[in-house]
Amino acid sequence: MIRVVLPTHLRNLAGVGALPAVELDCAATRRSIIDAIEGAYPMLRGTIRDPATGRRRPFVRFFACGQDLSHEPDDQPLPEPVAQGREPFLIIGAIAGG
């Protein structure tokens, strides 16, 4: 079971109060986790990645084990602590401004 941390606005949109967890039938990658989240919460389709291209939305970042994985390949295996459910996979809305 992989624990996922979503920004508050996405948890509200999905109607989940607690942090969601997903079960995977394949290797834990960014793509497999987001596929599972969008499958469980269809209202989130298009909020994390562009539905046409599959690319991460601007101002969305991915973190695991203290590492920014936003620019890593979608199919790169995630760190073992995330795959084993010991550490969460974080989807963070970046803040911009000046």
N, CA, C and O atoms as a DFTB+ gen file, in Angstrom:
392 C
 N C O
     1  1       0.846      -1.169       0.000
     2  2       0.000       0.000       0.000
     3  2       0.897       1.240       0.000
     4  3       1.759       1.387       0.866
     5  1       0.693       2.114      -0.956
     6  2       1.494       3.318      -1.071
     7  2       0.682       4.496      -0.549
     8  3      -0.447       4.734      -0.980
     9  1       1.274       5.219       0.378
    10  2       0.619       6.398       0.946
    11  2       0.918       7.598       0.072
    12  3       2.055       7.813      -0.347
    13  1      -0.118       8.376      -0.196
    14  2       0.017       9.536      -1.073
    15  2      -0.425      10.778      -0.304
    16  3      -1.470      10.776       0.347
    17  1       0.370      11.827      -0.382
    18  2       0.014      13.110       0.205
    19  2      -0.402      14.023      -0.936
    20  3       0.385      14.320      -1.835
    21  1      -1.650      14.460      -0.882
    22  2      -2.183      15.386      -1.879
    23  2      -2.353      16.763      -1.264
    24  3      -2.570      16.873      -0.057
    25  1      -2.256      17.830      -2.075
    26  2      -2.560      19.161      -1.554
    27  2      -4.022      19.217      -1.095
    28  3      -4.865      18.472      -1.595
    29  1      -4.305      20.087      -0.162
    30  2      -5.649      20.194       0.409
    31  2      -6.713      20.398      -0.656
    32  3      -7.775      19.779      -0.587
    33  1      -6.456      21.246      -1.634
    34  2      -7.489      21.505      -2.643
    35  2      -7.802      20.256      -3.466
    36  3      -8.945      20.080      -3.888
    37  1      -6.822      19.385      -3.706
    38  2      -7.100      18.143      -4.445
    39  2      -7.805      17.130      -3.554
    40  3      -8.661      16.387      -4.034
    41  1      -7.466      17.082      -2.265
    42  2      -8.207      16.206      -1.342
    43  2      -9.661      16.651      -1.262
    44  3     -10.560      15.810      -1.244
    45  1      -9.906      17.954      -1.214
    46  2     -11.282      18.456      -1.182
    47  2     -12.024      18.105      -2.463
    48  3     -13.182      17.690      -2.413
    49  1     -11.379      18.265      -3.599
    50  2     -11.996      17.928      -4.879
    51  2     -12.335      16.438      -4.948
    52  3     -13.387      16.056      -5.461
    53  1     -11.437      15.609      -4.429
    54  2     -11.653      14.155      -4.453
    55  2     -12.626      13.705      -3.364
    56  3     -13.142      12.588      -3.412
    57  1     -12.877      14.575      -2.382
    58  2     -13.788      14.213      -1.304
    59  2     -13.169      13.263      -0.292
    60  3     -13.870      12.470       0.337
    61  1     -11.858      13.346      -0.138
    62  2     -11.178      12.505       0.849
    63  2     -10.637      13.400       1.954
    64  3      -9.935      14.373       1.681
    65  1     -10.958      13.077       3.181
    66  2     -10.480      13.866       4.299
    67  2      -9.085      13.456       4.711
    68  3      -8.262      14.293       5.084
    69  1      -8.827      12.169       4.641
    70  2      -7.520      11.637       5.049
    71  2      -6.634      11.487       3.822
    72  3      -7.074      11.677       2.688
    73  1      -5.399      11.148       4.068
    74  2      -4.472      10.934       2.969
    75  2      -4.812       9.618       2.282
    76  3      -4.936       8.589       2.945
    77  1      -4.964       9.640       0.963
    78  2      -5.312       8.398       0.274
    79  2      -4.129       7.429       0.191
    80  3      -2.967       7.830       0.258
    81  1      -4.450       6.176       0.048
    82  2      -3.450       5.131      -0.176
    83  2      -3.884       4.361      -1.415
    84  3      -5.079       4.196      -1.661
    85  1      -2.929       3.895      -2.185
    86  2      -3.256       3.151      -3.397
    87  2      -2.541       1.811      -3.389
    88  3      -1.422       1.687      -2.891
    89  1      -3.203       0.822      -3.946
    90  2      -2.622      -0.498      -4.162
    91  2      -2.175      -0.570      -5.612
    92  3      -2.900      -0.148      -6.513
    93  1      -0.999      -1.097      -5.834
    94  2      -0.486      -1.231      -7.189
    95  2      -0.281      -2.696      -7.532
    96  3       0.126      -3.495      -6.688
    97  1      -0.569      -3.040      -8.784
    98  2      -0.315      -4.385      -9.284
    99  2       0.988      -4.429     -10.076
   100  3       1.318      -5.443     -10.689
   101  1       1.716      -3.330     -10.056
   102  2       2.949      -3.227     -10.836
   103  2       3.983      -2.475     -10.003
   104  3       3.762      -2.191      -8.825
   105  1       5.101      -2.162     -10.623
   106  2       6.170      -1.436      -9.927
   107  2       5.691      -0.045      -9.528
   108  3       4.869       0.560     -10.217
   109  1       6.205       0.448      -8.424
   110  2       5.851       1.780      -7.933
   111  2       6.646       2.822      -8.715
   112  3       7.845       3.004      -8.500
   113  1       5.960       3.495      -9.615
   114  2       6.544       4.590     -10.376
   115  2       5.599       5.767     -10.262
   116  3       4.460       5.625      -9.815
   117  1       6.079       6.930     -10.669
   118  2       5.200       8.094     -10.672
   119  2       3.962       7.836     -11.526
   120  3       2.842       8.151     -11.123
   121  1       4.175       7.261     -12.709
   122  2       3.055       7.001     -13.618
   123  2       2.043       6.026     -12.993
   124  3       0.835       6.251     -13.078
   125  1       2.526       4.956     -12.372
   126  2       1.595       3.968     -11.818
   127  2       0.805       4.540     -10.638
   128  3      -0.368       4.210     -10.459
   129  1       1.438       5.391      -9.838
   130  2       0.726       5.995      -8.713
   131  2      -0.330       6.973      -9.210
   132  3      -1.464       6.955      -8.732
   133  1       0.029       7.822     -10.159
   134  2      -0.951       8.788     -10.666
   135  2      -2.068       8.077     -11.414
   136  3      -3.225       8.484     -11.309
   137  1      -1.754       7.019     -12.169
   138  2      -2.798       6.217     -12.809
   139  2      -3.772       5.669     -11.767
   140  3      -4.987       5.714     -11.960
   141  1      -3.232       5.152     -10.665
   142  2      -4.077       4.587      -9.612
   143  2      -4.921       5.660      -8.939
   144  3      -6.091       5.425      -8.641
   145  1      -4.350       6.828      -8.696
   146  2      -5.099       7.923      -8.078
   147  2      -6.223       8.377      -8.998
   148  3      -7.358       8.554      -8.556
   149  1      -5.910       8.566     -10.275
   150  2      -6.944       9.000     -11.219
   151  2      -8.005       7.926     -11.438
   152  3      -9.161       8.243     -11.718
   153  1      -7.619       6.662     -11.312
   154  2      -8.599       5.590     -11.413
   155  2      -9.546       5.567     -10.226
   156  3     -10.747       5.343     -10.382
   157  1      -9.001       5.802      -9.034
   158  2      -9.821       5.798      -7.821
   159  2     -10.619       7.091      -7.661
   160  3     -11.714       7.086      -7.099
   161  1     -10.072       8.182      -8.152
   162  2     -10.705       9.499      -8.015
   163  2     -10.739      10.177      -9.383
   164  3      -9.911      11.044      -9.661
   165  1     -11.692       9.790     -10.245
   166  2     -11.727      10.307     -11.617
   167  2     -11.842      11.829     -11.699
   168  3     -11.451      12.427     -12.701
   169  1     -12.373      12.450     -10.659
   170  2     -12.492      13.904     -10.681
   171  2     -11.131      14.595     -10.648
   172  3     -11.047      15.798     -10.897
   173  1     -10.071      13.858     -10.345
   174  2      -8.725      14.434     -10.329
   175  2      -8.034      14.365     -11.689
   176  3      -6.948      14.919     -11.858
   177  1      -8.653      13.690     -12.660
   178  2      -8.037      13.616     -13.993
   179  2      -7.867      15.012     -14.555
   180  3      -8.806      15.806     -14.578
   181  1      -6.674      15.296     -15.000
   182  2      -6.378      16.599     -15.576
   183  2      -5.872      17.618     -14.574
   184  3      -5.447      18.704     -14.967
   185  1      -5.907      17.297     -13.295
   186  2      -5.435      18.255     -12.288
   187  2      -3.957      18.075     -11.967
   188  3      -3.284      19.040     -11.602
   189  1      -3.450      16.870     -12.095
   190  2      -2.056      16.577     -11.767
   191  2      -1.206      16.552     -13.032
   192  3      -0.063      17.011     -13.031
   193  1      -1.761      16.023     -14.092
   194  2      -1.049      15.977     -15.371
   195  2      -2.014      16.302     -16.493
   196  3      -3.223      16.105     -16.365
   197  1      -1.483      16.792     -17.572
   198  2      -2.283      17.159     -18.732
   199  2      -2.867      15.892     -19.343
   200  3      -2.117      14.961     -19.640
   201  1      -4.189      15.826     -19.541
   202  2      -4.780      14.588     -20.069
   203  2      -4.369      14.273     -21.503
   204  3      -4.361      13.105     -21.894
   205  1      -4.030      15.280     -22.288
   206  2      -3.653      15.039     -23.677
   207  2      -2.219      14.541     -23.796
   208  3      -1.944      13.625     -24.572
   209  1      -1.311      15.131     -23.041
   210  2       0.101      14.785     -23.179
   211  2       0.598      13.839     -22.096
   212  3       1.602      13.152     -22.284
   213  1      -0.096      13.799     -20.961
   214  2       0.358      12.983     -19.835
   215  2       1.481      13.624     -19.045
   216  3       2.009      13.017     -18.113
   217  1       1.853      14.845     -19.407
   218  2       2.949      15.537     -18.720
   219  2       2.442      16.233     -17.465
   220  3       1.291      16.661     -17.385
   221  1       3.323      16.330     -16.504
   222  2       3.026      16.993     -15.239
   223  2       2.579      18.422     -15.505
   224  3       3.135      19.124     -16.349
   225  1       1.552      18.835     -14.755
   226  2       1.084      20.214     -14.859
   227  2       2.142      21.163     -14.299
   228  3       2.862      20.810     -13.364
   229  1       2.239      22.374     -14.871
   230  2       3.142      23.363     -14.275
   231  2       2.717      23.621     -12.832
   232  3       1.528      23.575     -12.519
   233  1       3.629      23.879     -11.999
   234  2       3.397      24.172     -10.585
   235  2       2.952      22.964      -9.773
   236  3       2.457      23.111      -8.655
   237  1       3.125      21.786     -10.324
   238  2       2.912      20.548      -9.552
   239  2       4.274      19.882      -9.431
   240  3       5.002      19.748     -10.415
   241  1       4.606      19.470      -8.230
   242  2       5.895      18.828      -7.975
   243  2       5.670      17.508      -7.259
   244  3       4.676      17.325      -6.557
   245  1       6.610      16.595      -7.448
   246  2       6.555      15.272      -6.830
   247  2       7.782      15.078      -5.952
   248  3       8.905      15.363      -6.368
   249  1       7.561      14.591      -4.737
   250  2       8.653      14.355      -3.799
   251  2       8.523      12.974      -3.174
   252  3       7.419      12.469      -2.972
   253  1       9.666      12.376      -2.873
   254  2       9.718      11.103      -2.150
   255  2      11.047      11.045      -1.413
   256  3      12.099      11.318      -1.991
   257  1      10.995      10.694      -0.156
   258  2      12.206      10.546       0.660
   259  2      13.078      11.801       0.616
   260  3      14.305      11.706       0.567
   261  1      12.448      12.968       0.635
   262  2      13.179      14.216       0.649
   263  2      13.783      14.619      -0.680
   264  3      14.547      15.582      -0.739
   265  1      13.459      13.904      -1.750
   266  2      14.014      14.201      -3.072
   267  2      12.931      14.743      -3.991
   268  3      11.803      14.250      -3.986
   269  1      13.270      15.760      -4.779
   270  2      12.362      16.282      -5.792
   271  2      12.458      15.381      -7.011
   272  3      13.498      15.316      -7.667
   273  1      11.375      14.689      -7.310
   274  2      11.351      13.752      -8.440
   275  2      10.594      14.321      -9.635
   276  3      10.277      13.594     -10.576
   277  1      10.307      15.609      -9.596
   278  2       9.467      16.235     -10.619
   279  2      10.032      16.117     -12.026
   280  3       9.269      16.020     -12.987
   281  1      11.344      16.124     -12.165
   282  2      11.949      16.094     -13.494
   283  2      12.518      14.717     -13.853
   284  3      13.197      14.570     -14.869
   285  1      12.245      13.730     -13.034
   286  2      12.687      12.358     -13.312
   287  2      11.708      11.707     -14.291
   288  3      10.567      12.158     -14.395
   289  1      12.119      10.671     -15.002
   290  2      11.201       9.974     -15.916
   291  2      10.009       9.378     -15.163
   292  3      10.142       8.901     -14.036
   293  1       8.838       9.418     -15.816
   294  2       7.603       8.915     -15.204
   295  2       7.676       7.446     -14.804
   296  3       7.027       7.028     -13.846
   297  1       8.472       6.655     -15.544
   298  2       8.526       5.213     -15.289
   299  2       9.740       4.784     -14.467
   300  3      10.023       3.591     -14.359
   301  1      10.448       5.730     -13.896
   302  2      11.575       5.392     -13.020
   303  2      11.029       4.843     -11.706
   304  3      10.126       5.441     -11.120
   305  1      11.556       3.720     -11.233
   306  2      11.083       3.177      -9.947
   307  2      11.298       4.177      -8.813
   308  3      12.314       4.870      -8.756
   309  1      10.327       4.231      -7.923
   310  2      10.431       5.113      -6.764
   311  2      11.304       4.467      -5.699
   312  3      11.509       3.254      -5.726
   313  1      11.820       5.253      -4.763
   314  2      12.650       4.686      -3.697
   315  2      11.911       3.583      -2.932
   316  3      10.693       3.640      -2.768
   317  1      12.658       2.589      -2.473
   318  2      12.078       1.444      -1.753
   319  2      11.185       1.831      -0.573
   320  3      10.125       1.228      -0.407
   321  1      11.567       2.812       0.254
   322  2      10.678       3.159       1.364
   323  2       9.283       3.582       0.911
   324  3       8.306       3.336       1.618
   325  1       9.176       4.211      -0.250
   326  2       7.868       4.590      -0.786
   327  2       7.146       3.347      -1.296
   328  3       5.969       3.143      -0.999
   329  1       7.843       2.527      -2.054
   330  2       7.244       1.310      -2.614
   331  2       6.749       0.370      -1.519
   332  3       5.774      -0.356      -1.714
   333  1       7.418       0.384      -0.371
   334  2       7.027      -0.490       0.741
   335  2       6.028       0.167       1.686
   336  3       5.591      -0.462       2.649
   337  1       5.659       1.422       1.426
   338  2       4.668       2.104       2.251
   339  2       5.215       2.712       3.529
   340  3       4.446       3.181       4.369
   341  1       6.531       2.711       3.690
   342  2       7.116       3.303       4.898
   343  2       7.200       4.822       4.811
   344  3       7.133       5.508       5.831
   345  1       7.344       5.345       3.606
   346  2       7.418       6.782       3.360
   347  2       6.338       7.151       2.350
   348  3       6.026       6.347       1.472
   349  1       5.755       8.353       2.452
   350  2       4.713       8.745       1.496
   351  2       5.292       9.300       0.194
   352  3       6.441       9.738       0.132
   353  1       4.471       9.265      -0.818
   354  2       4.733       9.928      -2.092
   355  2       3.964      11.244      -2.034
   356  3       2.748      11.240      -1.845
   357  1       4.656      12.360      -2.194
   358  2       4.032      13.668      -2.047
   359  2       3.799      14.335      -3.390
   360  3       4.701      14.417      -4.224
   361  1       2.589      14.805      -3.588
   362  2       2.236      15.632      -4.736
   363  2       1.975      17.010      -4.163
   364  3       1.051      17.204      -3.372
   365  1       2.796      17.963      -4.568
   366  2       2.769      19.288      -3.959
   367  2       2.464      20.333      -5.028
   368  3       3.003      20.283      -6.134
   369  1       1.601      21.271      -4.686
   370  2       1.358      22.415      -5.544
   371  2       2.408      23.464      -5.236
   372  3       2.465      23.982      -4.122
   373  1       3.243      23.780      -6.222
   374  2       4.294      24.771      -6.027
   375  2       3.678      26.160      -5.939
   376  3       2.607      26.418      -6.489
   377  1       4.364      27.036      -5.247
   378  2       3.888      28.406      -5.072
   379  2       4.817      29.335      -5.860
   380  3       6.041      29.238      -5.771
   381  1       4.215      30.222      -6.619
   382  2       4.990      31.191      -7.381
   383  2       4.512      32.585      -7.028
   384  3       3.385      32.781      -6.575
   385  1       5.345      33.496      -7.233
   386  2       4.961      34.889      -6.970
   387  2       6.188      35.703      -6.690
   388  3       7.316      35.216      -6.769
   389  1       5.959      36.921      -6.370
   390  2       7.120      37.744      -6.135
   391  2       6.801      38.926      -5.272
   392  3       7.684      39.731      -4.976
